[in-house]
Amino acid sequence: MTATEQVRVVLVDDHDMFRAGVRASLDAHVEVVGEAADVDGAVEVILATRPTVVLLDVHLPGGGGGGGAEVLTRCVPVIGETRFLALSVSDAAEDVVAVIRAGARGYVTKAISGPELSAAIDRVAGGDAVFSPRLAGFVLDSFGTQAADVAVRDDELDRLSAREQEVMRLIARGFSYREVAGELFISIKTVETHVSAVLRKLQLSSRHELTRWAAARRLL
Amino acid sequence: MSPSTTLPGAPRARLPLRRPPGNRLLGGVCLGIAAHLDLPVRSVRIMATILALGGGIGVLAYVFLWATVPTGDPAAVAAEQRDPALARIASRGQQRWDAERQDLWSNVPVRDILVGGLLVVAAAALVASRLGVTIEWSWVLPVLIALAGVGIAWSQLDETERGRWLTRAGGRTPNVVLRLAGGIVLVLIGVLLLVSQDMSGSEMIPAVVAATAVLAGAALVLAPWWLRLGRELSEERAARERANERADIAAHLHDSVLQTLALIQRSAARPGEVTRLARNQERELREWLYKDRPAAGTSLAADVAALVAEVENTLTERTGGDESVSIDVVVVGDCHPSEATSALLQATREALVNAVVHGAPPVSLYLEISEQAAEVYVRDRGAGFDLDQIPHDRFGVRESILGRVQRKGGEATVVSHGDRGTEIALRMPLADTNHKQSTTEERAR
């Protein structure tokens, strides 16, 4: 999907001021088709409008008290066509892991700039994953950075491959996907493939650090 | 001698009636009364003694108060009874009420004297009976047994006493139950002995059965009332806990957030200063909300966070508050700080300053701590510099960043990515021993 193509977005956040700020800072090709301020409202709007991307706050009132992760679990029927990008002020690992494991395609903090956010929306709309430096840091922290933590086989879910580890490390160092590609002499497409693979592992792995976070949030 | 916390001119609220745990002679009743009425403890004690000697009314009153007045520090209880929101936010005007420390009487072993007195009385009674005075043993013994039982059962009200018993017994035994059961058995035996003096065995059994039946009936009637009382008590406790929590949050918001907002309004004309204040506040709140703060000197990750905060603050001040300085930090792993890491930290600091002052934002810091080494990457988006072109007499990068790390056996490199900015990479080998097995576990909590 090219950057100029229209992207339909639903904005879910319980702060009106924040929603207004995001709406104003988004690029022209990003069209906000709906907004919601709590879990129930979000599920309703998402199921009604079927947007391409949902910008989802991790901490949401209402519903069963599960926040953003609850919206994701209740939107399972549309999760194929609608992609979720989690947005949070929280750095807490359990928040991040909760929404990612519930199916979000990316995680950015609310300090992100307008153009960066638009780019992240495009990337998620195109089916790729969006990792902020901090999320990459979480991944490295939970999957380990030692040589012994490197996956031997491709289908291993509990360990990152050497290349994935490298990509994560560069993203954590503040490199953009383009810069990572340049640094490792690979194409951006390959970087995106690696990041998507890491996202999949993050969602499906049974590494105990991840499962414990998930268990703590009653996601299992 | 009196615990005087009264401020001149400020009428002080009366302290609630409680028996303070420390400095007691017997059960702390006089101490509590003294605190409650704001009288000297000694005069209260003398009064009580006079009352006790004069007809025994003092003894009755003492026992009654000992049984009904709960244990506790009066000042602490008073502070608790105030609205918790007020108690936390406002500074505490009330000082802690301390029983006087240097009490002349506190060294007197009252318990031993009491036991001794009892023995003397018993001996006197024995001597008297030998001398021909008829003592109604059939009355005295049962009464004594019943009194002992009552004493044992009621003494569990005395919480300090209970603590002492528990520690003596190893702390695990179901002492309360034991004591209650023992007390009941003793009282029953005493009462039965009293009542059944003139009865034969065959008359006694129906009487015992009848008494038990009455007791059971009373227990059945009173049970729901007791249960409700207990439930209400625990509910009240939970509500108080919630209120305390809310008060804690309110106090924190008041101390930090409101202050910062006031400062921000004052310096609204200086965007850099506003950003700095906001970032500082954000960092503090985040730490307060999300983290179990590690003890000082045990976490390199925490040290790095503090270092970044310090650099951001200093540099924002240096620009006069017109420009904001922000550094993105990502830390993976953690370890105990050591001499090597402190050199690494100092070099990191210089690298950050260098990146902010000479480079272009955004500046990011990545620290990865593994078992073998700690690696730091400081990156900015400036045009960069060529290390070889820096004169050898300039100390900046060469000495304070690269030299520092290399002297401690580390590696340091400066990589210029051209238009993609400059990156300083520092690597410091770590001794295996001080590595903490990744922080993911602590963070997960």
HADDOCK unambig.tbl for C-alpha pairs under 7 A between the chains (distance, minus, plus):
assign (segid A and resid 92 and name CA) (segid B and resid 290 and name CA) 6.03 0.50 0.50
assign (segid A and resid 93 and name CA) (segid B and resid 443 and name CA) 6.92 0.50 0.50
assign (segid A and resid 93 and name CA) (segid B and resid 444 and name CA) 6.55 0.50 0.50
assign (segid A and resid 94 and name CA) (segid B and resid 444 and name CA) 6.52 0.50 0.50
assign (segid A and resid 133 and name CA) (segid B and resid 330 and name CA) 6.80 0.50 0.50
assign (segid A and resid 134 and name CA) (segid B and resid 330 and name CA) 5.71 0.50 0.50
assign (segid A and resid 137 and name CA) (segid B and resid 330 and name CA) 5.98 0.50 0.50
assign (segid A and resid 137 and name CA) (segid B and resid 331 and name CA) 6.54 0.50 0.50
assign (segid A and resid 137 and name CA) (segid B and resid 332 and name CA) 5.81 0.50 0.50
assign (segid A and resid 140 and name CA) (segid B and resid 332 and name CA) 6.63 0.50 0.50
assign (segid A and resid 141 and name CA) (segid B and resid 332 and name CA) 5.25 0.50 0.50
assign (segid A and resid 141 and name CA) (segid B and resid 333 and name CA) 6.07 0.50 0.50
assign (segid A and resid 141 and name CA) (segid B and resid 440 and name CA) 6.09 0.50 0.50
assign (segid A and resid 142 and name CA) (segid B and resid 440 and name CA) 6.06 0.50 0.50
assign (segid A and resid 145 and name CA) (segid B and resid 370 and name CA) 6.85 0.50 0.50
assign (segid A and resid 146 and name CA) (segid B and resid 370 and name CA) 6.79 0.50 0.50
assign (segid A and resid 172 and name CA) (segid B and resid 330 and name CA) 6.42 0.50 0.50
assign (segid A and resid 172 and name CA) (segid B and resid 366 and name CA) 6.51 0.50 0.50
assign (segid A and resid 173 and name CA) (segid B and resid 364 and name CA) 6.73 0.50 0.50
assign (segid A and resid 173 and name CA) (segid B and resid 365 and name CA) 6.61 0.50 0.50
assign (segid A and resid 173 and name CA) (segid B and resid 366 and name CA) 5.12 0.50 0.50
assign (segid A and resid 173 and name CA) (segid B and resid 377 and name CA) 6.70 0.50 0.50
assign (segid A and resid 174 and name CA) (segid B and resid 364 and name CA) 6.05 0.50 0.50
assign (segid A and resid 213 and name CA) (segid B and resid 444 and name CA) 6.37 0.50 0.50
